[in-house]
Amino acid sequence: MSAAEQGGQGVPLHRGMITLTVMVASILQALDNTIANVALPRMQGSLSATQDQMTWVLTSYIVAAAIMTPLTGWIADRFGRKPLFLVSIIGFTFASALCGMAQSLEQIVLFRVLQGLCGAALIPMSQAVLFDVYPPAQHGRAMAIWGVGVVLGPMLGPMLGGWLTDDYSWRWVFYINVPFGILAVAGVMAYFPDTSHQRKSFDFFGFALLSVAVGTLQLLLDRGPLKDWFNSGEIKLETAITGLAFYLFVVHTLTAKRPFIRLALYKDRNFLTGNILIFVVGIVLFATLALLPPLLQGLMGYSVFQAGLTMVPRGAGTLLAMLFVGRLVGRIDVRLIIGVGLVLTAFSLWQMTHLSMQLSMASIIWPGAIQGLGIGIVYVPMAALTFATLAPALRNEGTALFNLIRNVGSSIGISTVQGLMVRNTQVVHASLAQHITPLTLANHSLGVYAGTQAIAALNRAVTAQASMIAYLDDFQLMLVLTVLALPLLLLVRPPRAAAAAEVKHAAIE
């Protein structure tokens, strides 16, 4: 038997059950990034909190997960993946139940922090486990399975959260995790192989600097739109701390004997290029997901459920792509596959730059479905190729960083498009309002409207048009980013060279 077919003690692996367990764990963590968003208004009334205070329910989870993600590689190397997986799922499930039982804002924020800390390891370690239990020839298929949970979770979250909140209670947004968490725990205990443990030194100073930098970055990106960005002293302070911590972390990493992040990771060209690509994909995927629900509900009058239903074809496109692309990896040059996916994604964004408030639901669904197809085509080969030439000993750390960069990209993307959305709406509103004159108000098309009523009606119409134009500007920005990512494929090592390097690494070990 190969190493990919045996457990830590030479016991044959139950690859199917391990894969199922990994899928459940990945979907749980990915789903929780977005499922609570639609429940915030109901939670606000139940917990007697302000809108500003309720943002901490989301922020606390994001910041805790961001701080913990880089540490998962070291913990997995030191104590083994199986204990880490087990503790993470138990902690995540327990924290989910506590969130559902929370009676105050302080309690739910505390439990969301615990949920974020425990859930941070699930996705990167799921990726590392699949790399180990599948042979190199099937890594494309393994990444297709892993990608389904990572990509579909955030897409289905708003619709599932809306249904649970409307038909049951916001508490079921958290309780839904409990039965699946119990199944995942049983799967880990019964089928997971353990990995070897390494007595690695721990660079506490490097970890502390990276935690401060990532934590404050996530904080300022999440709080920026609420605090009017750099007009707020809080945002200025968080920006200064982020910049200083990142600078000190880079200097420390370059000079320390055993830094927290090993430089060998970024000497691998494929890993470096894959990190840049996943950063761009994180921006495009999650920024689009953040823009569409308020566009559909705020300007087009869709209900929460209708808006969620409109997102289903996007998820179906991603699922379809991942089902067939995983089989193509190894048969077709992966650079070509990724290029096709980026072109499809760019085409869908170009279609979105032509949206209007008069379009039918079908006209909105098709660009989303094409984008889901494009993202799915990009995600699978990119995840496989990123680690194709990376030594297996670096996989725990590599998968943690890969997912951290994806999360940072998504946070930056969401904050950027939301900030530009607010700013461009104001700019376009002012520009359109210049054309409103007393003759406009006297126009017979206003019918019964007169005086202040006419002004209010026109202001609503102008604001709606200004918002629509701002949305289109955001889609155009993401289109440009996607096109600019295409030349990065020239930096990727050819598949044959990648395979040769992997054999070399295996021989060394």
C-alpha positions in Angstrom: 0.0 0.0 0.0 1.0 3.6 -0.6 1.3 6.2 2.1 -1.9 7.7 0.8 -3.7 4.4 1.5 -2.5 3.7 5.0 -3.1 5.1 8.4 -0.4 6.2 10.8 0.0 2.5 12.1 -0.3 0.9 8.7 -4.1 0.5 9.0 -6.0 0.9 5.6 -7.7 4.3 5.4 -11.5 4.6 5.0 -11.0 7.3 2.4 -14.7 7.8 1.8 -15.6 8.3 5.5 -12.6 10.6 6.0 -13.7 12.6 3.0 -17.3 12.8 4.3 -16.1 13.9 7.7 -13.9 16.6 6.2 -16.8 17.8 4.0 -19.1 18.2 7.0 -16.4 20.1 9.0 -15.6 22.4 6.1 -19.2 23.3 5.3 -19.9 23.9 9.0 -17.1 26.5 9.3 -17.7 28.1 5.9 -21.4 28.3 6.4 -21.0 30.2 9.7 -19.2 33.0 7.9 -22.5 34.2 6.3 -25.4 32.4 7.9 -25.7 34.8 10.8 -25.8 37.9 8.7 -29.5 37.8 7.8 -30.5 37.0 11.4 -29.0 40.2 12.8 -32.2 42.3 12.8 -34.1 39.6 14.8 -31.2 39.2 17.1 -31.0 42.9 17.7 -34.5 43.1 19.0 -34.2 40.0 21.1 -30.9 41.1 22.7 -32.0 44.8 23.1 -28.9 46.0 21.2 -28.1 48.8 18.8 -27.2 48.2 15.1 -23.6 49.3 15.8 -23.4 46.8 18.7 -24.8 44.0 16.6 -21.8 44.2 14.2 -19.7 42.8 16.9 -21.5 39.5 16.5 -19.9 39.2 13.1 -16.7 41.0 13.8 -15.8 38.9 16.9 -16.1 35.7 14.9 -14.0 37.0 11.9 -11.2 38.5 14.0 -10.9 35.4 16.3 -10.7 33.1 13.3 -8.2 35.3 11.5 -5.9 35.3 14.6 -6.1 31.6 15.1 -5.7 30.5 11.5 -1.9 31.0 11.2 -1.4 29.0 14.4 -3.2 25.9 13.2 -0.2 24.7 11.2 2.1 24.8 14.2 -0.4 23.0 16.4 -1.0 20.3 13.8 2.7 19.7 13.5 3.2 19.7 17.3 0.2 17.6 18.5 -1.1 15.9 15.3 -4.0 16.6 13.1 -6.5 14.2 14.7 -6.4 15.8 18.2 -6.5 19.3 16.6 -9.5 18.3 14.4 -11.3 16.7 17.4 -10.8 19.6 19.8 -11.8 22.1 17.0 -15.1 20.4 16.1 -16.1 19.8 19.8 -15.3 23.4 20.7 -17.1 24.7 17.6 -20.2 22.6 18.2 -20.3 23.6 21.9 -19.8 27.3 21.1 -22.6 27.1 18.5 -25.0 25.7 21.2 -23.9 28.5 23.6 -24.6 31.1 20.9 -28.1 29.8 20.5 -28.7 30.0 24.2 -27.2 33.5 24.7 -29.4 35.9 26.6 -27.3 39.1 26.2 -25.1 40.8 23.7 -22.0 40.2 25.8 -22.7 36.5 26.0 -23.1 36.0 22.3 -20.0 38.0 21.4 -18.0 35.9 23.8 -19.4 32.7 22.4 -18.8 33.9 18.8 -15.1 34.5 19.7 -14.9 30.9 21.0 -16.6 29.7 17.9 -14.1 31.5 15.7 -11.1 30.3 17.6 -12.2 26.7 17.5 -13.4 26.8 13.9 -10.3 28.4 12.4 -8.5 25.0 11.9 -11.3 23.2 10.2 -10.9 24.3 6.6 -7.0 24.5 6.3 -6.6 21.1 8.1 -9.4 19.6 5.9 -7.4 20.6 2.9 -4.1 19.1 4.3 -5.9 15.9 5.3 -7.3 15.4 1.7 -3.8 16.0 0.2 -2.4 13.2 2.4 -5.2 10.6 2.0 -5.4 10.9 -1.8 -2.4 10.1 -4.1 -0.9 12.9 -6.2 -2.8 11.7 -9.3 -6.1 12.3 -7.5 -5.3 15.7 -5.9 -7.5 17.5 -8.4 -10.5 15.4 -7.4 -9.6 15.9 -3.7 -9.5 19.7 -4.1 -12.9 19.5 -6.0 -14.4 17.9 -2.9 -12.8 20.3 -0.5 -13.8 23.3 -2.7 -17.5 22.4 -2.6 -17.6 23.0 1.1 -15.5 26.1 1.1 -17.3 27.8 -1.8 -20.9 26.6 -1.4 -21.0 27.3 2.4 -20.9 31.1 2.1 -23.3 31.0 -0.9 -26.0 28.9 0.8 -25.6 30.7 4.2 -27.9 33.7 3.5 -30.7 31.6 2.1 -30.5 28.9 4.9 -30.2 31.7 7.5 -33.2 33.5 6.1 -35.3 30.3 6.1 -34.4 29.4 9.7 -34.9 32.9 11.0 -38.3 33.4 9.3 -39.8 30.0 10.0 -38.2 29.2 13.4 -35.9 31.5 15.3 -32.6 33.2 14.9 -31.3 30.8 17.6 -31.6 27.9 15.1 -29.0 29.6 12.9 -26.6 28.3 15.6 -28.4 25.2 16.8 -28.3 23.7 13.2 -24.5 23.2 13.7 -25.0 20.8 16.7 -26.2 17.6 15.1 -23.7 17.9 12.2 -20.9 18.7 14.7 -21.7 15.5 16.6 -21.5 13.4 13.3 -18.2 15.0 12.5 -16.8 14.2 15.9 -17.9 10.5 15.5 -16.2 10.5 12.0 -12.9 11.8 13.3 -12.8 9.4 16.3 -13.6 6.4 14.1 -11.7 7.0 10.9 -9.1 9.7 11.1 -5.5 8.6 10.9 -3.1 10.5 13.1 0.1 12.2 11.9 3.6 12.3 13.3 4.4 14.8 15.9 7.3 17.2 15.7 8.8 19.0 18.7 9.0 22.3 17.0 10.1 25.5 18.7 7.5 28.2 18.9 8.2 31.8 17.7 5.9 33.5 20.2 7.1 37.0 19.2 6.4 36.4 15.5 3.0 34.9 16.2 2.1 37.8 18.5 3.0 40.3 15.8 1.1 38.5 13.1 -1.9 38.1 15.3 -2.0 41.8 16.1 -1.5 42.7 12.5 -4.2 40.4 11.2 -6.6 41.1 14.0 -6.5 44.9 13.7 -6.6 44.6 9.9 -9.9 42.6 10.1 -11.2 45.0 12.8 -10.6 48.1 10.7 -11.9 46.5 7.5 -15.1 45.5 9.3 -15.6 48.7 11.3 -14.4 51.1 8.6 -17.8 51.5 6.7 -19.6 52.1 10.0 -17.1 54.7 11.3 -16.6 56.6 8.0 -13.1 55.3 7.6 -10.3 57.8 8.2 -12.6 60.4 9.6 -12.7 58.2 12.7 -9.9 58.2 15.3 -10.5 54.5 15.9 -9.8 53.6 12.3 -6.7 55.7 12.2 -5.4 54.0 15.3 -6.1 50.5 14.0 -4.4 51.3 10.7 -1.3 52.5 12.5 -1.2 49.4 14.6 -1.7 47.2 11.6 1.1 48.8 9.6 3.6 48.8 12.4 2.8 45.2 13.4 3.2 44.0 9.7 6.4 45.9 9.3 7.9 44.4 12.5 6.6 40.9 11.6 8.4 41.1 8.2 11.6 42.3 9.7 11.5 39.6 12.4 10.7 36.9 9.9 13.7 37.9 7.7 16.1 38.0 10.6 15.0 35.3 13.0 16.7 31.8 13.0 13.4 30.0 13.3 10.6 32.4 12.3 6.9 31.6 12.9 6.4 31.4 9.1 9.1 29.5 7.3 10.6 31.3 4.3 10.8 28.0 2.4 7.1 28.3 1.8 7.5 31.4 -0.4 10.5 30.2 -2.2 8.1 27.8 -4.0 6.9 29.7 -7.0 3.7 27.9 -7.4 2.8 28.4 -3.8 3.5 32.1 -4.0 1.5 32.5 -7.2 -1.4 30.5 -5.8 -1.5 32.8 -2.8 -1.8 35.8 -5.0 -4.5 34.2 -7.1 -6.5 33.1 -4.1 -6.3 36.6 -2.8 -7.9 37.9 -6.0 -10.5 35.1 -6.0 -11.4 35.9 -2.4 -12.0 39.5 -3.4 -14.1 38.7 -6.4 -16.2 35.9 -4.9 -17.0 37.3 -1.5 -17.3 41.0 -2.6 -19.9 39.9 -5.2 -21.8 37.9 -2.5 -21.8 41.0 -0.3 -23.1 43.3 -3.1 -25.9 41.2 -4.6 -28.3 40.7 -1.6 -28.6 44.5 -0.8 -28.9 45.2 -4.5 -31.7 42.8 -4.9 -33.5 43.6 -1.6 -32.9 47.4 -1.5 -33.3 48.4 -5.1 -35.3 45.6 -6.8 -37.7 44.8 -3.9 -36.8 41.1 -3.5 -37.6 39.4 -0.2 -34.8 37.7 1.8 -35.9 34.3 0.5 -36.1 35.5 -3.1 -32.7 37.1 -2.9 -31.3 33.8 -1.5 -33.1 31.8 -4.2 -31.5 34.0 -6.9 -28.1 32.9 -5.5 -28.8 29.2 -5.9 -27.9 28.9 -9.6 -24.5 30.5 -8.7 -23.9 27.7 -6.3 -25.1 25.1 -8.8 -22.6 26.5 -11.4 -19.8 26.1 -8.8 -20.9 22.6 -7.9 -21.1 21.6 -11.6 -17.7 23.0 -12.3 -16.1 21.2 -9.4 -17.6 17.9 -10.3 -16.0 17.8 -13.8 -12.9 20.0 -13.4 -11.4 17.7 -10.7 -11.3 14.9 -13.4 -9.5 17.2 -15.9 -6.7 18.1 -13.6 -3.7 15.9 -14.7 -5.1 15.5 -18.2 -5.2 19.1 -19.4 -2.6 21.9 -18.6 -4.0 23.4 -15.4 -2.9 26.8 -16.4 -5.3 26.6 -19.4 -8.1 25.4 -17.1 -7.5 28.3 -14.6 -7.4 30.7 -17.6 -10.8 29.5 -18.9 -12.3 30.0 -15.4 -10.9 33.5 -15.1 -12.3 34.5 -18.5 -15.7 33.1 -17.6 -15.6 35.1 -14.3 -14.6 38.2 -16.2 -17.4 37.7 -18.7 -20.0 37.4 -15.9 -18.7 40.6 -14.3 -19.0 42.3 -17.6 -22.6 41.2 -17.8 -23.1 42.6 -14.2 -21.9 46.0 -15.3 -25.0 46.1 -17.5 -27.6 45.3 -14.8 -30.5 47.6 -14.3 -33.6 47.8 -12.0 -35.9 46.9 -14.9 -34.3 43.5 -15.5 -36.1 40.2 -14.9 -34.9 37.7 -12.3 -33.6 35.4 -15.2 -31.4 38.3 -16.4 -29.8 38.4 -13.0 -29.5 34.7 -12.5 -27.5 34.0 -15.6 -24.5 36.1 -14.8 -24.4 34.6 -11.3 -24.5 31.1 -12.7 -21.7 31.8 -15.2 -19.6 33.4 -12.4 -20.2 30.4 -10.2 -19.1 28.2 -13.0 -16.0 30.3 -13.6 -15.0 30.4 -9.9 -15.5 26.6 -9.6 -13.2 26.1 -12.6 -10.5 28.3 -11.1 -10.7 27.1 -7.5 -10.0 23.4 -8.0 -6.9 23.4 -10.2 -5.5 26.5 -8.4 -5.8 24.8 -5.0 -4.1 21.6 -6.4 -1.4 23.5 -8.2 -0.5 25.7 -5.3 0.7 22.7 -3.3 1.9 20.6 -6.2 5.6 21.4 -5.6 5.4 22.1 -1.9 7.1 19.6 0.4 4.6 17.5 2.4 6.3 18.6 5.6 5.2 22.2 4.9 1.5 21.4 4.1 0.0 22.1 7.5 1.6 25.5 7.6 0.9 26.1 3.9 -2.8 25.3 4.0 -3.2 27.6 7.0 -1.6 30.5 5.2 -3.4 29.8 2.0 -6.8 30.0 3.8 -5.7 33.0 5.8 -4.8 34.9 2.6 -8.2 33.9 1.1 -10.0 35.3 4.2 -8.0 38.5 4.2 -8.7 39.0 0.5 -12.4 38.5 1.1 -12.4 41.0 4.0 -10.5 43.6 1.9 -12.8 43.0 -1.1 -16.0 43.4 0.9 -14.8 46.5 2.8 -13.5 48.1 -0.4 -16.7 47.6 -2.5 -18.9 48.7 0.4 -16.8 51.8 1.0 -16.8 52.6 -2.7 -20.5 51.9 -2.8 -21.3 54.6 -0.2 -18.8 57.1 -1.6 -19.9 56.7 -5.3 -23.6 56.9 -4.4 -23.0 60.3 -2.8 -20.9 61.5 -5.7 -23.3 60.3 -8.4 -26.3 61.6 -6.4 -24.7 65.1 -6.2 -24.0 64.9 -10.0 -27.6 63.9 -10.9 -29.2 66.4 -8.5 -27.5 69.2 -10.4 -29.9 68.6 -13.2 -33.0 68.9 -11.0 -34.5 72.4 -11.6 -37.7 74.2 -10.7 -39.0 73.3 -14.2 -38.4 69.6 -13.4 -40.6 69.9 -10.3 -43.3 71.6 -12.3 -43.3 68.8 -14.9 -46.8 67.3 -15.4 -45.4 63.8 -15.1 -45.2 64.2 -11.3 -49.0 64.0 -11.3 -50.5 64.7 -7.8 -47.0 65.3 -6.3 -46.3 68.9 -5.4 -43.9 70.9 -3.3 -42.1 68.8 -0.7 -43.8 65.7 -1.9 -42.3 66.2 -5.4 -38.9 66.9 -4.0 -39.0 63.7 -1.8 -40.2 61.6 -4.7 -37.4 62.9 -7.0 -34.8 62.4 -4.3 -35.8 58.8 -3.8 -35.6 58.2 -7.6 -32.2 60.0 -7.8 -30.8 58.0 -4.8 -31.9 54.7 -6.4 -30.3 55.6 -9.7 -27.1 56.8 -7.9 -26.9 53.5 -5.9 -27.4 51.4 -9.1 -24.5 53.3 -10.8 -22.3 52.7 -7.7 -23.1 49.0 -7.8 -22.1 48.9 -11.5 -18.8 50.7 -10.7 -18.0 48.0 -8.1 -18.7 45.2 -10.6 -16.4 47.0 -13.1 -13.6 47.2 -10.5 -13.8 43.5 -9.9 -13.8 42.9 -13.7 -10.5 44.8 -14.0 -9.0 42.8 -11.1 -10.0 39.5 -12.7 -8.5 40.4 -16.0 -5.2 41.6 -14.3 -5.0 38.2 -12.6 -4.6 36.4 -16.0 -0.9 37.3 -16.5 0.0 35.6 -13.2 -0.5 32.3 -14.9 2.8 32.9 -16.7 4.5 32.5 -13.3 3.2 29.1 -12.6 5.6 26.2 -13.2 4.5 23.8 -16.0 2.7 20.7 -14.7 5.5 18.3 -15.7 8.0 20.4 -13.7 5.7 20.4 -10.8 5.3 16.6 -10.8 9.1 16.1 -11.1 9.6 18.4 -8.1 7.1 16.5 -6.1 8.9 13.2 -6.8 12.1 14.9 -5.7 10.6 16.0 -2.4 9.3 12.5 -1.8 12.7 11.1 -2.5 14.3 13.5 0.0 11.9 12.4 2.7 
